[in-house]
Amino acid sequence: MLYLRSVKIRNFRQLRNIDVDFGVDNRKPLTVIRAENRTGKTTFLTALSWALFGDNALKSRREYRMH
């Protein structure tokens, strides 16, 4: 089984420098991402999906094209 311990996102859309440590304690195996509107929560999930599943995870490949 795959466990993500942390993720680092650099320069993905408006996310410039994000480090997230995920909960890995068996008693508390949940990580909650919460913040104000328009701060990048959905972009964070999109970046994570792209990292795990590649271009097929993106709705519009042109929108997130990497240079």
N, C-alpha and C positions, 0 to 999 in steps of 0.2 A: 504494500500500500504506500502511496505517495503522501508525504506530509510536507507542507510548505512551512518553513520556519520564519522566513522573512522575504521581503521583496524590496528592491531598489528600483525606482523609476526615474530616469533622467531624460528631460527634454521630449516628452510625449505630449503633444498639443500644449495646453497651458500648464502642465505639470513639469516643473523644472528640476526639483530635487526632493523626492519623496522616499522615505524609508519607513517601512511598516514591519513590525515584528508580530507574527501571528501567535495566538494562544496554542501551546502544545501540551499543557498540563491536562492529564486525563480527567481530572475533576472539573476543569474549566476549559473545555476545548473549543471555545467560541471567541471570535474576534468581531467586534462591532465597529463599523466605520460610520461615523456620524459627523455632520458638519452643517453649516448654513447652506442655503440654496446657492447654486452657481459657484461652488468652490472646487468642483472636480471629482465628486464621488463617482459619477457615472464614467467619467474619463478614466479614473483609476481602475474600475472594473473592466473597461474596454482594453486598457493596456495589459492588464493581467490576463484577460482572455486571449489577446493577441500573442503574448509571450508563451502561453501554454498550448494554444491550438493553431497558431499561425494565421495567415491571411483569411482562411475560411471562416474564422470567428468574427471578422469585421463585416458590418453591414455594407459599407461602401469602401472598397479597397482604395479608390483614388483619394478619398478624404484623408486617409492615414498613411499615405505613401511615404516611405522612408527615403531620405536622401543621404 
